[in-house]
Amino acid sequence: MLRVEDLVAGYQEGIDVLAGVTLEAAEGHITAIIGPNGAGKSTLLKAIYGFLQPRGGRVQFRGASIAGLPPHLMKRRGIGYVPQSASTFPHLTVEENLLLGGWTARQRRSLLRERLNWVYAMFPALRERRRDRATVLSGGQLRMLAVAKEMIVQPALLMVDEPTVGLAPRVAEEVYAFLAKAPSLGTTILLVDQNIAEAVEVARYVYLLAMGRVQRHGPQEMFAQNLRELIQETLVGA
């Protein structure tokens, strides 16, 4: 579904955070990107989604080039993105946030209402808080809202950056349970997470990123066999 070839990107002229990254995300599965802090994982998602203009390389979605497209056109093509930083609007209610996430379907009100009910079925806690402003939600509820806001249009591809950062273990399990189910609901997942054990467990294919390059990649089984060593390697950045 997604293919990235030799992607080069950075925030300052002459300093490349990504130094030629190549990877693929297979349709109907979860692909995980792991690596130490500063490896370029979040930068990679920003460069794919158009928040950061690549300096080189190619990005293809379902065979068509999308490199350099602005984020709103990415969304229209069926790509969602949940950044690590806050992406909800604190002074809007939960439901207003969700409806804003469904702006590409705003002309089809019956479909949007159907999708809203579907999201509430997937995230019962959000239904209970639907009239509350996002500013009063817990950290876990905000993270669920950020994911649900993108899922309301059922994107073909959802890129998620650090979905469980700062969350209590129980809430993190709920978020991961939904992400694991997403491919069966028609959404392919490209996942970045520091929670290596969880990411490897739900992924079909894993990429290890370090120093702006792919160091290793392979099926989930290859990484799961040496999980302890992998976590140690990632933590020290070796």
Secondary structure by P-SEA (a helix, b strand, c coil): cbbbcccccccccccccccbbbbcccccbbbbbbbccccaaaaaaaaaaccccccbbbbbccccccccccaaaaaaabbbbbcccccccccccaaaaaaaaacccccaaaaaaaaaaaaaaacaaaaaacccccccccaaaaaaaaaaaaacccccbbbbccccccccaaaaaaaaaaaaacccccbbbbccccaaaaaaaaccbbbbbccccccccccaaaaaacaaaaaaaaaacc
